[in-house]
């Protein structure tokens, strides 16, 4: 079986191969799958990627024997599922791996903003130990609004309560067994001092926070996004930051996260067709705002969480090869003849 794993660090390679129970035909590749390297891996039958590989139709069509995509993520918005469904290609994900990991990152961002950690660190490194302009705010007594109360959102609520914060929650499917105060979205937006997003990228959630939603919010609200960049209209966010409606933002995700290796790539016609250049420009501007912290989609990135991702991914591959596929997100569309016996 020809297996290729993309976006693999050196230390991950051994862990993944060991977890795959010694599968020998497992090629480990550091770079993402792209048009530049697809010809080298066109014979793959199983591929594993993180979220930066190109899994669009134009790429997948060049892998005629592909039977399984084992994504090392929970979300699958980076995969052309419609094409996979039409071709009987199974897609397996990692349903959960770091609920508390991402929740902890939420508070790393929030505390970094509330206490001006980046500015304070830069100042002291320059030999300036004054604290003018560094006055922060307590989390105790504030209200946090959590949009999306899956496993991560519920962990955020637990941590928030430990800080002495009040918690409001919004979800299209409220969990009756969760100890949460559910309200409608408009009330959450208008009552929260901090808003944290924990929702997937879908047609219903794209630009969920835009100009209208920002207008409902308290002046000086803090926005935290560790979900998907597309759930916030970043152009509207930038406007809200400029006006003071949003006091600060902690972003682990942005709607355009391409790795631009050289300026010439921006000039390619295909690049402008695939990416919103205005949004990309706004991303760059946000990176340099003093009241914005941007981390490189690293909320999940702890040794414990990554180890679980690799373990579950390996289990997904081995189970598929044994004819007992697991964690398949498009089960109803899969041609059973694709499953290895």
C-alpha angles and dihedrals in degrees: 000000000000108000124177124186116196131198092030123159118214094253091048093055096069093042093052095045091049091049089050087065094246099309099177101198094067114123115199116208126185097204128071120257109265144149087272095064107020094101089065092056103034091119094060117129096184125028131184122199143164120225101285098066117101106248097167124133092261089061100037091052088064091060101067097172096048113137106162138028110196103192117198092221140070096234121069101191089114091063127079094235092174090061092044090052092050092050098040094246112157118224118203123188139185101254095200136355114144114024093146091035094063092039090056090051089054089062093042087060094041095049091044089057098039092053099032091237097168094051093043092051093048091048096051091047086059090053094254111131097173117121100207109138093013098098107136136184136249122250089208110101095013125121120238120198114208116201107199120023104206119128094297094046091051091051089051088053092052093051092045091054090052088057089053095253126146114237129217120181138199127188134153086229108036115205109234092199094055119099092232137124105234119202134166118274097255092054092048091051094048097045103041128097090190127028121197123188125215106164134118127249107264136143087262096051102043110117089358087157108051137137094300093050093046089053090062094054131097116262109264096020117165118230122205120186122182094146117075128325093230094066090075125057096228093197089058090044091053090051091050091050091051093050094046093242085119111043097192142346134211111199127182090170136043129191092243113042103159117149104238105204097176138008091244090069090067090059096056113110091223090057094056090047093053099039136050101236094193090055090045090053090051089052090056092048092050090054090067101045114115092218094051128079116195122188123188100255087283101133090110095045108110124121091246095051094044091049090055092047091054093045095051092043090053090048090051091053095045093046091050092051089050091055093250104103118194136190091021110165097194100042097144092058099047121114101225089216087072093064114096117243 
